[in-house]
Amino acid sequence: MGSDEKCAVCDESISFTYLPMKEWDIDGFLCSKCYSKKISEFYPGEHERVNLSKK
């Protein structure tokens, strides 16, 4: 699934788009790297990704 979208923060081409939270006041989509960075800014601390598909 290719996409011509660009990250609203770093302007890199992205193949999977992340929607920013409205509190971030960002217009457009984010790449996974910038999305993760914004998440850690808003929710500081250690984060562990959970695979819910194994339930």
CYANA upper distance limits for C-alpha pairs under 8 A (distance plus 0.5 A):
  1 MET  CA     15 SER  CA      7.46
  2 GLY  CA     15 SER  CA      5.94
  3 SER  CA     13 SER  CA      8.38
  3 SER  CA     14 ILE  CA      7.13
  3 SER  CA     15 SER  CA      5.60
  3 SER  CA     16 PHE  CA      8.07
  4 ASP  CA     13 SER  CA      7.05
  4 ASP  CA     14 ILE  CA      7.62
  4 ASP  CA     15 SER  CA      8.03
  5 GLU  CA     13 SER  CA      6.37
  5 GLU  CA     14 ILE  CA      6.21
  5 GLU  CA     15 SER  CA      7.78
  5 GLU  CA     17 THR  CA      8.14
  5 GLU  CA     29 PHE  CA      8.10
  6 LYS  CA     11 ASP  CA      5.61
  6 LYS  CA     12 GLU  CA      5.82
  6 LYS  CA     13 SER  CA      4.98
  6 LYS  CA     14 ILE  CA      6.20
  6 LYS  CA     29 PHE  CA      7.77
  6 LYS  CA     30 LEU  CA      8.16
  6 LYS  CA     31 CYS  CA      8.39
  7 CYS  CA     11 ASP  CA      5.04
  7 CYS  CA     12 GLU  CA      5.88
  7 CYS  CA     13 SER  CA      6.89
  7 CYS  CA     14 ILE  CA      6.93
  7 CYS  CA     28 GLY  CA      7.80
  7 CYS  CA     29 PHE  CA      6.11
  7 CYS  CA     30 LEU  CA      5.09
  7 CYS  CA     31 CYS  CA      5.89
  8 ALA  CA     26 ILE  CA      7.67
  8 ALA  CA     27 ASP  CA      7.28
  8 ALA  CA     28 GLY  CA      5.87
  8 ALA  CA     29 PHE  CA      6.21
  8 ALA  CA     30 LEU  CA      6.27
  9 VAL  CA     30 LEU  CA      7.23
  9 VAL  CA     34 CYS  CA      7.37
 10 CYS  CA     34 CYS  CA      7.93
 12 GLU  CA     31 CYS  CA      8.12
 13 SER  CA     31 CYS  CA      8.46
 14 ILE  CA     30 LEU  CA      8.32
 14 ILE  CA     31 CYS  CA      6.16
 16 PHE  CA     31 CYS  CA      7.43
 16 PHE  CA     32 SER  CA      8.10
 17 THR  CA     29 PHE  CA      6.19
 17 THR  CA     30 LEU  CA      6.39
 17 THR  CA     31 CYS  CA      6.49
 17 THR  CA     32 SER  CA      8.08
 18 TYR  CA     29 PHE  CA      6.05
 18 TYR  CA     30 LEU  CA      5.49
 18 TYR  CA     31 CYS  CA      6.71
 18 TYR  CA     32 SER  CA      7.27
 18 TYR  CA     35 TYR  CA      7.23
 19 LEU  CA     28 GLY  CA      7.87
 19 LEU  CA     29 PHE  CA      5.79
 19 LEU  CA     30 LEU  CA      6.85
 20 PRO  CA     24 TRP  CA      7.10
 20 PRO  CA     25 ASP  CA      8.46
 20 PRO  CA     26 ILE  CA      6.94
 20 PRO  CA     27 ASP  CA      8.46
 20 PRO  CA     28 GLY  CA      8.07
 20 PRO  CA     29 PHE  CA      7.04
 20 PRO  CA     30 LEU  CA      7.13
 20 PRO  CA     35 TYR  CA      7.61
 21 MET  CA     25 ASP  CA      8.05
 21 MET  CA     26 ILE  CA      8.43
 22 LYS  CA     26 ILE  CA      7.74
 24 TRP  CA     38 LYS  CA      8.47
 30 LEU  CA     34 CYS  CA      6.55
 30 LEU  CA     35 TYR  CA      6.24
 31 CYS  CA     35 TYR  CA      6.56
 32 SER  CA     36 SER  CA      6.53
 33 LYS  CA     37 LYS  CA      6.75
 34 CYS  CA     38 LYS  CA      6.65
 35 TYR  CA     39 ILE  CA      6.64
 36 SER  CA     40 SER  CA      6.77
 37 LYS  CA     41 GLU  CA      6.85
 38 LYS  CA     42 PHE  CA      6.81
 39 ILE  CA     43 TYR  CA      6.27
 39 ILE  CA     44 PRO  CA      8.38
 40 SER  CA     44 PRO  CA      5.46
 40 SER  CA     45 GLY  CA      7.70
